[in-house]
C-alpha cells in the first residue's frame, strides 16, 4: 500500500536515510557505552585512591595476606647441622 503512494526513487532515498540513521545510532550508542564505562571505572579508582593512600591502609593488606604465617609459623629443625624448614 505504501509503495503505491511513493515513487521508487523516493522509496530508495527513504531506505538509505533509515539505514544511515540506524547505523549512526548504533555507533553512537556503543561509543557512549564505552565513555560511560570509562567514567565508572575512573570513579571506582578515585574511590579506592581516597583511602588507599593512607599509611594504615597500605600496611593492612600486607598484614592480612601474611596473617597465615602467624597462625602457622614455619618450623625449623636441624639434621646433621643443616637447617630444614617445614612449610
N, CA, C and O atoms as a MOPAC input file, in Angstrom:
PM7 MOZYME 1SCF
protein

 N      0.81500 1    -1.18400 1     0.00000 1
 C      0.00000 1     0.00000 1     0.00000 1
 C      0.86900 1     1.26300 1     0.00000 1
 O      0.57600 1     2.22500 1    -0.71000 1
 N      1.94900 1     1.25000 1     0.80900 1
 C      2.82300 1     2.40200 1     0.89400 1
 C      3.61500 1     2.59100 1    -0.39800 1
 O      3.89000 1     3.72100 1    -0.80200 1
 N      3.97400 1     1.50000 1    -1.03200 1
 C      4.75800 1     1.61000 1    -2.26900 1
 C      3.94600 1     2.22900 1    -3.39200 1
 O      4.51400 1     2.83900 1    -4.29800 1
 N      2.65200 1     2.08600 1    -3.35200 1
 C      1.82100 1     2.68500 1    -4.39000 1
 C      1.77400 1     4.21000 1    -4.24400 1
 O      1.57600 1     4.91500 1    -5.23400 1
 N      1.95400 1     4.72600 1    -3.02600 1
 C      1.89500 1     6.15800 1    -2.79000 1
 C      3.24200 1     6.85800 1    -3.00900 1
 O      3.28000 1     8.05900 1    -3.27400 1
 N      4.35200 1     6.10600 1    -2.89800 1
 C      5.68800 1     6.69900 1    -3.00700 1
 C      6.37800 1     6.14500 1    -4.24400 1
 O      6.29600 1     4.95300 1    -4.54000 1
 N      7.05100 1     7.02000 1    -4.95000 1
 C      7.76200 1     6.58200 1    -6.15400 1
 C      8.97000 1     5.73000 1    -5.75700 1
 O      9.44700 1     5.84600 1    -4.62800 1
 N      9.47400 1     4.88500 1    -6.64700 1
 C     10.62600 1     4.03700 1    -6.31500 1
 C     11.87500 1     4.83700 1    -5.95200 1
 O     12.66200 1     4.40000 1    -5.11200 1
 N     12.06900 1     6.00000 1    -6.56900 1
 C     13.23300 1     6.81000 1    -6.24000 1
 C     13.14900 1     7.34300 1    -4.80000 1
 O     14.13300 1     7.34200 1    -4.06000 1
 N     11.95800 1     7.79000 1    -4.43300 1
 C     11.77000 1     8.28900 1    -3.07400 1
 C     11.86600 1     7.14200 1    -2.06100 1
 O     12.37000 1     7.31800 1    -0.95200 1
 N     11.37400 1     5.97100 1    -2.46200 1
 C     11.44200 1     4.81000 1    -1.57600 1
 C     12.90200 1     4.42300 1    -1.32700 1
 O     13.26600 1     4.07800 1    -0.20300 1
 N     13.73200 1     4.47800 1    -2.36000 1
 C     15.15400 1     4.16100 1    -2.21500 1
 C     15.85300 1     5.19600 1    -1.33700 1
 O     16.69000 1     4.84200 1    -0.50600 1
 N     15.51700 1     6.46200 1    -1.51500 1
 C     16.09700 1     7.51800 1    -0.69200 1
 C     15.68100 1     7.35800 1     0.76600 1
 O     16.48700 1     7.57500 1     1.67100 1
 N     14.42600 1     6.98000 1     0.99500 1
 C     13.94300 1     6.76000 1     2.36100 1
 C     14.66700 1     5.58300 1     3.00200 1
 O     15.02900 1     5.64900 1     4.17700 1
 N     14.88000 1     4.51200 1     2.25000 1
 C     15.58000 1     3.34700 1     2.78300 1
 C     17.01600 1     3.70300 1     3.15600 1
 O     17.50200 1     3.27800 1     4.20400 1
 N     17.70200 1     4.47600 1     2.31300 1
 C     19.07300 1     4.89900 1     2.62400 1
 C     19.10300 1     5.76400 1     3.87700 1
 O     19.98300 1     5.61900 1     4.72500 1
 N     18.13200 1     6.66300 1     3.98400 1
 C     18.05800 1     7.53500 1     5.15300 1
 C     17.83500 1     6.72500 1     6.42700 1
 O     18.47600 1     6.98300 1     7.44600 1
 N     16.93400 1     5.75300 1     6.37500 1
 C     16.64400 1     4.93600 1     7.55500 1
 C     17.83700 1     4.06300 1     7.92500 1
 O     18.13800 1     3.88800 1     9.10600 1
 N     18.52100 1     3.51000 1     6.91200 1
 C     19.69900 1     2.68000 1     7.19600 1
 C     20.81500 1     3.50300 1     7.81100 1
 O     21.47100 1     3.05200 1     8.74900 1
 N     21.03900 1     4.69600 1     7.30000 1
 C     22.07400 1     5.56000 1     7.87100 1
 C     21.72500 1     5.94100 1     9.30700 1
 O     22.59500 1     5.95400 1    10.17800 1
 N     20.46500 1     6.24900 1     9.55200 1
 C     20.04400 1     6.63200 1    10.90100 1
 C     20.21700 1     5.50500 1    11.89500 1
 O     20.64300 1     5.74400 1    13.02500 1
 N     19.89700 1     4.28300 1    11.50300 1
 C     20.04400 1     3.16500 1    12.43200 1
 C     21.51600 1     2.84700 1    12.67300 1
 O     21.90000 1     2.51000 1    13.79300 1
 N     22.35100 1     2.95100 1    11.62100 1
 C     23.78600 1     2.70600 1    11.80000 1
 C     24.41100 1     3.78400 1    12.67900 1
 O     25.23400 1     3.48300 1    13.54400 1
 N     24.02600 1     5.02200 1    12.46100 1
 C     24.57900 1     6.12200 1    13.25200 1
 C     24.17700 1     5.99200 1    14.71800 1
 O     24.99500 1     6.21600 1    15.61000 1
 N     22.93100 1     5.63300 1    14.96700 1
 C     22.50300 1     5.49000 1    16.35400 1
 C     23.18200 1     4.29200 1    17.01400 1
 O     23.47400 1     4.33100 1    18.20900 1
 N     23.43800 1     3.22000 1    16.24600 1
 C     24.13100 1     2.04300 1    16.79400 1
 C     25.54800 1     2.42200 1    17.21200 1
 O     25.98600 1     2.07400 1    18.30800 1
 N     26.26900 1     3.13500 1    16.34100 1
 C     27.63000 1     3.55300 1    16.68000 1
 C     27.63100 1     4.55800 1    17.82600 1
 O     28.49700 1     4.49100 1    18.69800 1
 N     26.69800 1     5.47000 1    17.84100 1
 C     26.62600 1     6.45600 1    18.92200 1
 C     26.36100 1     5.76200 1    20.25800 1
 O     26.93200 1     6.14200 1    21.28100 1
 N     25.50400 1     4.75500 1    20.24900 1
 C     25.21100 1     4.00600 1    21.46900 1
 C     26.47700 1     3.33000 1    21.99400 1
 O     26.77100 1     3.40600 1    23.18700 1
 N     27.22500 1     2.67400 1    21.11400 1
 C     28.40800 1     1.95300 1    21.56400 1
 C     29.52500 1     2.88800 1    22.01900 1
 O     30.23100 1     2.58000 1    22.97800 1
 N     29.69100 1     4.00400 1    21.35700 1
 C     30.69500 1     4.97700 1    21.79900 1
 C     30.29000 1     5.56000 1    23.15400 1
 O     31.13000 1     5.73500 1    24.03700 1
 N     29.01600 1     5.85500 1    23.30900 1
 C     28.52600 1     6.34800 1    24.59700 1
 C     28.68200 1     5.32100 1    25.69900 1
 O     29.01200 1     5.66700 1    26.83400 1
 N     28.44500 1     4.05700 1    25.37200 1
 C     28.60000 1     2.97500 1    26.34900 1
 C     30.04500 1     2.90500 1    26.83100 1
 O     30.29400 1     2.78600 1    28.03100 1
 N     30.99300 1     2.97800 1    25.90700 1
 C     32.40600 1     2.95200 1    26.29100 1
 C     32.76500 1     4.15100 1    27.16500 1
 O     33.52200 1     4.02000 1    28.12700 1
 N     32.22200 1     5.31500 1    26.82800 1
 C     32.50000 1     6.51400 1    27.62100 1
 C     31.94400 1     6.36600 1    29.03800 1
 O     32.61900 1     6.71900 1    30.00500 1
 N     30.73800 1     5.85500 1    29.16700 1
 C     30.12800 1     5.66500 1    30.48800 1
 C     30.91200 1     4.64200 1    31.29400 1
 O     31.13900 1     4.84800 1    32.48600 1
 N     31.33100 1     3.54400 1    30.67300 1
 C     32.12300 1     2.53400 1    31.38400 1
 C     33.45600 1     3.11900 1    31.84200 1
 O     33.93600 1     2.79000 1    32.92700 1
 N     34.05200 1     3.97700 1    31.03200 1
 C     35.28900 1     4.63600 1    31.43300 1
 C     35.08400 1     5.54300 1    32.63200 1
 O     35.91700 1     5.56600 1    33.53800 1
 N     33.98300 1     6.29400 1    32.65100 1
 C     33.69500 1     7.16100 1    33.79600 1
 C     33.43500 1     6.35300 1    35.06400 1
 O     33.85000 1     6.75000 1    36.15300 1
 N     32.75200 1     5.22800 1    34.92400 1
 C     32.50400 1     4.37500 1    36.08800 1
 C     33.82000 1     3.82900 1    36.62500 1
 O     34.04700 1     3.81300 1    37.83500 1
 N     34.68500 1     3.38300 1    35.71600 1
 C     35.99400 1     2.86100 1    36.12600 1
 C     36.80200 1     3.94100 1    36.85200 1
 O     37.41000 1     3.67100 1    37.88800 1
 N     36.80700 1     5.15100 1    36.31400 1
 C     37.54500 1     6.23700 1    36.96000 1
 C     36.97400 1     6.57800 1    38.33500 1
 O     37.72500 1     6.89200 1    39.25800 1
 N     35.66000 1     6.51700 1    38.47200 1
 C     35.07400 1     6.83300 1    39.77900 1
 C     35.42400 1     5.76500 1    40.81000 1
 O     35.64600 1     6.08700 1    41.97700 1
 N     35.47800 1     4.49600 1    40.39500 1
 C     35.87800 1     3.42800 1    41.31600 1
 C     37.33500 1     3.60700 1    41.72100 1
 O     37.67500 1     3.47400 1    42.89600 1
 N     38.19700 1     3.90800 1    40.74900 1
 C     39.60700 1     4.11400 1    41.07000 1
 C     39.80400 1     5.32600 1    41.97900 1
 O     40.64500 1     5.28900 1    42.87800 1
 N     39.05100 1     6.38600 1    41.76200 1
 C     39.15100 1     7.56300 1    42.62900 1
 C     38.68400 1     7.23800 1    44.04300 1
 O     39.24900 1     7.73700 1    45.01700 1
 N     37.65000 1     6.39700 1    44.15900 1
 C     37.17200 1     5.97900 1    45.47500 1
 C     38.24900 1     5.20400 1    46.21200 1
 O     38.51000 1     5.47600 1    47.38300 1
 N     38.87800 1     4.24400 1    45.54800 1
 C     39.94100 1     3.47800 1    46.18800 1
 C     41.14100 1     4.34700 1    46.51400 1
 O     41.77800 1     4.16300 1    47.55100 1
 N     41.45400 1     5.29000 1    45.64100 1
 C     42.59400 1     6.17200 1    45.88300 1
 C     42.37100 1     7.04500 1    47.11300 1
 O     43.32600 1     7.43400 1    47.78500 1
 N     41.10200 1     7.35300 1    47.40500 1
 C     40.81400 1     8.23600 1    48.53700 1
 C     41.23400 1     7.63000 1    49.86500 1
 O     41.60100 1     8.37400 1    50.77500 1
 N     41.19600 1     6.31100 1    50.01500 1
 C     41.63500 1     5.73400 1    51.28700 1
 C     42.87600 1     4.86100 1    51.14100 1
 O     43.49100 1     4.52300 1    52.15200 1
 N     43.26400 1     4.48700 1    49.94300 1
 C     44.44000 1     3.63600 1    49.77700 1
 C     45.74400 1     4.39800 1    49.95400 1
 O     46.79500 1     3.77600 1    50.10700 1
 N     45.70900 1     5.71200 1    49.93600 1
 C     46.92900 1     6.49000 1    50.11400 1
 C     47.30200 1     6.66200 1    51.58300 1
 O     48.41600 1     7.08800 1    51.88700 1
 N     46.39300 1     6.34000 1    52.49300 1
 C     46.70700 1     6.43600 1    53.91300 1
 C     47.63400 1     5.29100 1    54.32200 1
 O     47.52100 1     4.17600 1    53.81200 1
 N     48.52800 1     5.57200 1    55.22500 1
 C     49.53000 1     4.58900 1    55.63700 1
 C     48.89400 1     3.32700 1    56.20700 1
 O     49.36000 1     2.22300 1    55.92200 1
 N     47.86000 1     3.46700 1    56.99000 1
 C     47.20600 1     2.30300 1    57.60100 1
 C     46.69800 1     1.33800 1    56.54800 1
 O     46.85900 1     0.12400 1    56.67700 1
 N     46.09400 1     1.87000 1    55.52200 1
 C     45.51300 1     1.00200 1    54.50600 1
 C     46.53900 1     0.48000 1    53.52000 1
 O     46.23900 1    -0.43300 1    52.75100 1
 N     47.74900 1     1.04000 1    53.52300 1
 C     48.81600 1     0.44600 1    52.72300 1
 C     49.41500 1    -0.74800 1    53.43300 1
 O     49.83400 1    -1.71000 1    52.78900 1
 N     49.46200 1    -0.69600 1    54.77000 1
 C     50.06100 1    -1.77200 1    55.55500 1
 C     49.05500 1    -2.89600 1    55.80500 1
 O     49.44000 1    -4.06300 1    55.87100 1
 N     47.79500 1    -2.56300 1    55.94200 1
 C     46.76400 1    -3.54800 1    56.28700 1
 C     46.68200 1    -4.72200 1    55.31400 1
 O     46.66300 1    -5.86100 1    55.78000 1
 N     46.63300 1    -4.52500 1    53.99300 1
 C     46.56100 1    -5.69000 1    53.10300 1
 C     47.77700 1    -6.60100 1    53.21700 1
 O     47.65200 1    -7.82200 1    53.12000 1
 N     48.95400 1    -6.01000 1    53.42100 1
 C     50.15500 1    -6.82700 1    53.57900 1
 C     50.03700 1    -7.71100 1    54.81000 1
 O     50.38300 1    -8.89200 1    54.76500 1
 N     49.55000 1    -7.14700 1    55.90900 1
 C     49.40600 1    -7.91900 1    57.14200 1
 C     48.32100 1    -8.97400 1    57.02100 1
 O     48.47100 1   -10.07900 1    57.54300 1
 N     47.23900 1    -8.65100 1    56.34400 1
 C     46.15400 1    -9.62700 1    56.18500 1
 C     46.61600 1   -10.79100 1    55.31600 1
 O     46.32600 1   -11.94900 1    55.61700 1
 N     47.33000 1   -10.48400 1    54.24500 1
 C     47.78700 1   -11.53700 1    53.34200 1
 C     48.85200 1   -12.41400 1    53.98400 1
 O     48.98500 1   -13.58200 1    53.61900 1
 N     49.60900 1   -11.87900 1    54.93000 1
 C     50.65000 1   -12.65300 1    55.58900 1
 C     50.22600 1   -13.16300 1    56.95700 1
 O     51.06700 1   -13.65000 1    57.71300 1
 N     48.94600 1   -13.06600 1    57.29500 1
 C     48.49000 1   -13.48800 1    58.61500 1
 C     48.55300 1   -14.99800 1    58.78000 1
 O     48.60400 1   -15.48700 1    59.90900 1
 N     48.55200 1   -15.74700 1    57.68600 1
 C     48.63300 1   -17.20800 1    57.81400 1
 C     49.97800 1   -17.62500 1    58.39800 1
 O     50.09000 1   -18.70400 1    58.98100 1
 N     51.00000 1   -16.78400 1    58.24900 1
 C     52.30600 1   -17.12800 1    58.80500 1
 C     52.29800 1   -17.03200 1    60.32900 1
 O     53.07300 1   -17.70900 1    61.00400 1
 N     51.41900 1   -16.18800 1    60.86300 1
 C     51.32100 1   -16.08400 1    62.30800 1
 C     50.58200 1   -17.29500 1    62.88200 1
 O     50.93400 1   -17.80300 1    63.94600 1
 N     49.56800 1   -17.74000 1    62.17300 1
 C     48.79800 1   -18.88200 1    62.66500 1
 C     49.55000 1   -20.19400 1    62.47200 1
 O     49.45200 1   -21.10900 1    63.28900 1
 N     50.30100 1   -20.26700 1    61.38000 1
 C     51.04600 1   -21.48000 1    61.08100 1
 C     52.51800 1   -21.12900 1    60.87800 1
 O     52.99700 1   -21.07900 1    59.74500 1
 N     53.24000 1   -20.88400 1    61.98800 1
 C     54.64200 1   -20.49700 1    61.81900 1
 C     55.46300 1   -21.65400 1    61.24900 1
 O     55.16000 1   -22.82900 1    61.45900 1
 N     56.49600 1   -21.27900 1    60.53300 1
 C     57.37800 1   -22.30300 1    59.98600 1
 C     58.12100 1   -22.98000 1    61.12900 1
 O     58.51100 1   -22.34600 1    62.10900 1
 N     58.29900 1   -24.24600 1    60.97800 1
 C     59.01500 1   -24.98900 1    61.99700 1
 C     60.40200 1   -25.33100 1    61.46100 1
 O     60.55300 1   -25.88400 1    60.37200 1
 N     61.39600 1   -24.98800 1    62.25200 1
 C     62.77400 1   -25.22800 1    61.86900 1
 C     63.32800 1   -26.36800 1    62.73000 1
 O     63.05100 1   -26.44600 1    63.92700 1
 N     64.08200 1   -27.21300 1    62.12700 1
 C     64.86300 1   -28.17100 1    62.89000 1
 C     66.10600 1   -28.49600 1    62.07400 1
 O     66.19100 1   -28.18300 1    60.88700 1
 N     67.05500 1   -29.12500 1    62.73100 1
 C     68.33400 1   -29.39200 1    62.07700 1
 C     68.56400 1   -30.89400 1    61.96300 1
 O     68.30500 1   -31.66600 1    62.88600 1
 N     69.05600 1   -31.26700 1    60.80300 1
 C     69.50100 1   -32.63200 1    60.58100 1
 C     70.96600 1   -32.53500 1    60.14600 1
 O     71.29100 1   -31.91100 1    59.13500 1
 N     71.80900 1   -33.14600 1    60.90800 1
 C     73.25300 1   -33.09800 1    60.63600 1
 C     73.75100 1   -31.66300 1    60.52900 1
 O     74.60500 1   -31.36500 1    59.69400 1
 N     73.23400 1   -30.78100 1    61.35500 1
 C     73.70100 1   -29.41000 1    61.38900 1
 C     73.12300 1   -28.50500 1    60.31600 1
 O     73.40700 1   -27.30700 1    60.31600 1
 N     72.30200 1   -29.04900 1    59.38000 1
 C     71.70900 1   -28.23200 1    58.32000 1
 C     70.27700 1   -27.84600 1    58.69900 1
 O     69.49100 1   -28.71500 1    59.07600 1
 N     69.92500 1   -26.57000 1    58.60800 1
 C     68.55300 1   -26.17800 1    58.95400 1
 C     67.55200 1   -26.68500 1    57.90400 1
 O     67.77400 1   -26.52700 1    56.70400 1
 N     66.47500 1   -27.28000 1    58.35300 1
 C     65.40700 1   -27.77300 1    57.49200 1
 C     64.15300 1   -26.98000 1    57.83700 1
 O     63.81700 1   -26.82200 1    59.01100 1
 N     63.46600 1   -26.48400 1    56.82100 1
 C     62.27400 1   -25.67000 1    57.03400 1
 C     61.06300 1   -26.46800 1    56.56800 1
 O     61.02400 1   -26.94200 1    55.43300 1
 N     60.09000 1   -26.61200 1    57.43400 1
 C     58.81700 1   -27.23900 1    57.06100 1
 C     57.83400 1   -26.12000 1    56.71800 1
 O     57.58700 1   -25.23200 1    57.53400 1
 N     57.29000 1   -26.16700 1    55.54100 1
 C     56.35100 1   -25.13000 1    55.10700 1
 C     54.93200 1   -25.60600 1    55.32900 1
 O     53.98400 1   -24.88100 1    55.03000 1

